Amino acid sequence: MLDLNLPIDTVEVKDLSVEDFKQKYFKPQIPVILKGLAFEQPAGDKWQLDWFKETMGDVTVDLYDNRQKHHEYSTTTKPDVQMPFSEYIDIIKKDENTPLRMFLFNLYKHNKNLKNDFANPKYITGLMKGVGFMFFGGKDTDVRLHYDIDNSNVILTQFGGKKRVVLFAPEYSDLLYRMPFNTHSNIDVFKASHEEYPALKYVKGYDLILEHGDAIFMPSGYWHYNTYLSGGMGVSYRMMPSNLPGLFKGMMNLGPMMLLDKMLNNAVGGPWIRYKTRLMDRRMERAVKKHSKNDTNSGNSIKTSAPKREAVTA
């Protein structure tokens, strides 16, 4: 199992000035839980699932289905299902799992008054200030392990339920079985074993719970795996990377990398996916050998060969 025992700071936002946030967390790129961020604005007391159903239930929303295999191999850009928002809220209010989730949905476009309820958080500055997106999911719905494709810094605020968030620093990117030409991994962080995924032996992460009104600051390039513990939603605001290499990486992800992957997925299909899977396995073998030198010198050894995987035919 993964080591998810790294400590993380939890700070009441009323005790954290913008300058302190910048010096203690943003500049050194350290994650932090921001308790009560939503309650600095009307949304903290107002935004619940029933409120959205009553005020915006007739809006048609885009949904993504976690059961669809094509999401495992490429960056998701097209929805699988559309339905009235009221119907989807009824689904996620049930105390049962649903594979359907909303992500990067711009509800502000449909109701500009929402900006009056939850405008740009005080800690967000820069060119992307004011750009917010919403995410909805039902009980036990998870969001695959990934880092944001634009490589941005993110403040994610939770509303109307609890969410479990697992974080990994960018320094572990070579060990997390990233799908080549993408910014996600298909491992289940709660079930993945060292036997099947030996590189994970060297990974350490944070494991935290967000309650209604709480937020998490995720620095640029941080990997995250989210699980809705009950039906609810999150709102993200973001800042661009604070250095040129990070900015360049985000631009390459959004431009050449994603375009090349989608073009070859559409043109070639299965052979391209199989190539990416083999490439990932070779990279992981090299990473394990690199990180296992100390273990080998001390008389320990671990498996370095890639696990057998299902053949991909589509």
C-alpha positions in Angstrom: 0.0 0.0 0.0 1.1 3.6 -0.6 2.6 5.6 2.2 0.0 8.5 2.7 1.2 9.7 6.1 2.9 13.0 5.3 1.7 15.8 7.6 -0.1 18.8 6.1 -0.7 22.2 7.6 -4.3 23.2 8.4 -4.9 26.9 8.8 -8.0 29.0 9.6 -8.3 31.5 6.8 -9.2 34.3 9.3 -5.7 33.8 10.8 -3.8 33.6 7.4 -3.2 36.9 5.6 -2.6 37.0 1.8 1.1 37.9 2.4 1.5 35.0 4.9 0.0 32.6 2.4 2.3 33.8 -0.3 5.4 33.5 1.9 4.6 30.3 3.7 2.9 28.3 1.0 2.8 29.7 -2.5 6.4 30.7 -2.9 7.9 27.5 -1.4 5.1 25.5 -3.1 3.7 23.7 0.0 0.1 22.4 0.1 -2.1 23.6 2.9 -5.7 23.1 4.0 -7.6 26.4 4.3 -10.3 26.0 6.8 -13.5 28.0 6.3 -12.5 29.7 3.0 -16.0 29.5 1.6 -17.5 31.2 4.7 -15.7 34.4 3.8 -18.4 34.8 1.1 -22.1 34.2 0.9 -21.7 30.8 -0.8 -20.5 29.2 2.4 -23.9 29.4 3.9 -25.9 29.3 0.7 -24.5 26.7 -1.7 -26.0 23.2 -1.2 -27.2 20.7 -3.8 -30.9 21.6 -3.2 -30.2 25.3 -3.8 -28.6 24.5 -7.2 -31.5 22.3 -8.1 -34.0 25.0 -7.3 -32.1 27.8 -9.0 -30.5 26.1 -12.0 -32.2 22.8 -12.4 -33.2 23.4 -16.0 -29.6 23.8 -17.2 -28.3 21.0 -19.4 -25.0 19.7 -18.0 -22.2 17.6 -19.4 -21.3 14.4 -17.6 -18.4 12.0 -17.7 -18.8 8.3 -17.1 -16.0 6.6 -15.1 -16.9 3.3 -16.6 -15.8 4.3 -20.1 -12.5 2.7 -20.9 -11.4 5.4 -23.3 -10.9 7.8 -20.4 -8.0 5.6 -19.2 -5.8 6.3 -22.2 -6.3 9.9 -23.1 -7.2 13.4 -21.7 -10.9 13.7 -21.3 -12.4 16.5 -23.3 -15.8 15.3 -24.6 -18.8 14.4 -22.3 -20.3 11.0 -22.3 -23.8 12.0 -21.3 -26.0 15.2 -21.0 -29.0 15.7 -18.8 -30.9 18.4 -16.9 -29.0 19.5 -13.9 -31.9 18.7 -11.6 -31.9 15.1 -12.7 -28.2 14.8 -12.0 -28.5 16.4 -8.6 -31.2 13.8 -7.7 -28.7 11.1 -8.7 -25.8 12.4 -6.6 -28.0 13.1 -3.6 -28.7 9.4 -3.2 -26.4 7.6 -0.7 -25.0 5.3 -3.4 -22.2 5.2 -5.9 -22.6 6.7 -9.3 -20.0 6.7 -12.1 -21.2 10.0 -13.5 -19.4 13.2 -12.6 -19.1 16.8 -13.8 -15.8 18.5 -14.2 -14.5 21.8 -15.4 -18.1 23.0 -15.8 -18.6 26.7 -16.1 -21.8 27.3 -14.2 -20.9 31.0 -13.9 -21.6 31.2 -17.7 -25.2 30.1 -17.0 -25.7 32.3 -13.9 -23.5 35.3 -13.6 -24.9 36.0 -10.2 -23.0 33.1 -8.8 -19.9 35.3 -8.9 -21.5 37.4 -6.2 -21.8 34.3 -4.0 -18.2 33.0 -4.5 -15.9 35.3 -6.3 -12.2 34.9 -6.7 -10.7 33.9 -3.3 -8.4 36.4 -1.8 -5.3 34.2 -2.2 -5.7 34.0 -6.0 -3.8 36.5 -8.1 -2.5 36.9 -11.6 -3.8 36.6 -15.1 -6.2 33.7 -14.3 -7.8 35.6 -11.5 -11.5 35.2 -11.6 -11.6 32.0 -13.7 -13.6 29.4 -11.7 -14.8 25.9 -12.6 -17.1 23.5 -10.8 -16.9 19.8 -10.2 -19.8 17.6 -9.0 -19.9 13.9 -7.9 -21.9 11.4 -5.9 -20.9 9.2 -2.9 -17.7 7.1 -3.7 -17.3 8.7 -7.1 -13.5 9.1 -7.6 -11.4 11.2 -9.9 -8.4 9.5 -11.3 -4.9 10.4 -10.2 -3.6 13.3 -12.2 -2.0 16.7 -12.2 -3.7 19.6 -13.9 -2.8 19.7 -17.6 -2.0 23.5 -17.5 0.3 22.9 -14.6 -1.4 25.6 -12.6 -1.6 26.3 -8.9 -5.1 25.4 -7.7 -7.3 26.3 -4.7 -10.1 23.8 -4.6 -13.0 24.6 -2.3 -15.6 22.0 -1.1 -19.3 22.5 -0.9 -22.3 20.4 0.3 -20.4 17.2 1.4 -17.1 15.7 2.2 -14.2 14.9 -0.2 -11.1 12.8 0.4 -8.0 14.2 -1.4 -4.7 12.4 -1.8 -1.7 14.5 -2.9 1.7 13.7 -4.3 4.5 16.2 -4.9 5.9 16.6 -8.5 9.1 15.0 -7.4 7.3 11.6 -7.5 6.1 12.0 -11.1 8.6 9.5 -12.5 7.2 6.9 -10.0 3.4 7.2 -10.4 2.9 5.2 -13.6 1.9 8.3 -15.7 0.4 7.5 -19.0 2.8 8.8 -21.7 1.6 11.9 -23.5 -0.9 12.6 -20.8 -1.0 14.0 -17.2 -2.8 11.1 -15.5 -2.2 7.7 -14.0 -4.6 4.7 -13.9 -3.5 3.3 -10.5 -6.0 3.1 -7.7 -4.1 4.7 -4.8 -6.0 2.8 -2.2 -5.6 -0.6 -3.8 -2.3 -0.5 -5.7 0.3 -2.9 -4.2 4.1 -2.7 -4.3 4.1 -6.2 -5.9 2.1 -5.0 -8.9 3.5 -1.5 -9.0 7.0 -1.6 -7.5 7.8 2.0 -8.1 5.2 3.0 -5.5 7.5 1.8 -2.8 9.3 5.1 -3.0 6.3 7.4 -3.1 5.0 9.4 -0.1 1.8 11.4 -0.1 -0.8 13.4 1.9 -4.2 12.0 2.8 -6.8 14.6 3.9 -10.6 15.2 4.2 -12.3 18.4 3.1 -15.5 19.4 4.7 -18.1 21.9 3.5 -16.4 25.3 3.3 -12.8 24.0 3.4 -10.3 24.4 0.6 -7.0 22.9 -0.3 -4.1 24.7 -2.0 -2.5 22.4 -4.5 0.8 23.8 -5.9 1.8 23.6 -9.5 2.3 20.0 -10.7 0.9 18.3 -7.6 -0.8 15.0 -8.3 -4.2 14.5 -6.8 -6.7 11.7 -6.4 -10.1 12.8 -5.2 -13.0 10.7 -3.8 -16.4 12.1 -3.0 -17.4 10.7 0.4 -20.9 12.1 -0.1 -22.7 13.9 -2.9 -21.2 17.4 -3.3 -19.3 19.8 -5.4 -16.0 21.6 -5.6 -15.0 25.0 -7.1 -11.5 25.6 -8.3 -9.7 28.8 -9.0 -6.1 28.8 -10.3 -2.9 30.7 -10.8 -0.3 30.2 -13.5 3.0 28.5 -12.6 5.3 30.9 -10.8 8.4 30.1 -13.0 9.2 29.8 -16.7 9.9 26.0 -16.7 6.5 25.4 -15.1 4.7 27.7 -17.5 6.5 26.1 -20.5 5.5 22.7 -19.3 1.8 23.7 -19.0 1.9 25.2 -22.5 3.4 22.0 -24.0 0.9 19.9 -22.2 -2.0 21.9 -23.5 -0.6 22.2 -27.0 1.7 19.7 -28.8 1.4 16.9 -26.3 -2.4 16.7 -26.1 -2.9 17.4 -29.8 -0.4 14.6 -30.8 -2.0 12.1 -28.4 -5.6 12.8 -29.6 -4.5 12.7 -33.2 -2.9 9.3 -32.9 -5.6 7.9 -30.6 -8.1 8.8 -33.4 -5.9 7.7 -36.3 -4.2 4.6 -34.9 -6.2 3.5 -31.8 -5.1 0.3 -30.2 -1.5 0.2 -31.5 -0.9 3.7 -30.2 -2.3 2.8 -26.8 -0.3 -0.4 -26.6 2.9 1.6 -27.5 2.1 4.1 -24.7 1.6 1.3 -22.2 4.9 -0.4 -23.1 6.7 2.9 -22.9 5.2 3.5 -19.4 6.4 0.1 -18.3 9.9 0.7 -19.5 10.0 4.1 -17.8 8.8 2.6 -14.5 11.5 -0.2 -14.7 14.2 2.5 -15.1 12.7 4.5 -12.2 12.6 1.4 -9.9 16.2 0.5 -10.8 17.3 4.1 -10.1 15.5 4.4 -6.8 16.4 0.8 -5.6 20.2 1.3 -5.6 20.3 2.0 -1.9 18.1 -1.1 -1.2 20.3 -3.2 -3.3 23.5 -2.0 -1.6 21.9 -2.8 1.8 21.1 -6.4 0.7 17.4 -5.8 -0.2 15.9 -6.1 -3.7 12.6 -5.6 -5.2 10.9 -6.7 -8.4 11.7 -4.5 -11.4 9.9 -6.2 -14.3 6.6 -4.7 -15.5 3.3 -6.3 -14.5 1.3 -8.1 -17.1 -1.5 -5.9 -18.5 -4.7 -6.6 -20.4 -4.3 -6.4 -24.1 -5.8 -3.3 -25.6 -7.8 -3.9 -28.8 -9.5 -0.6 -29.4 
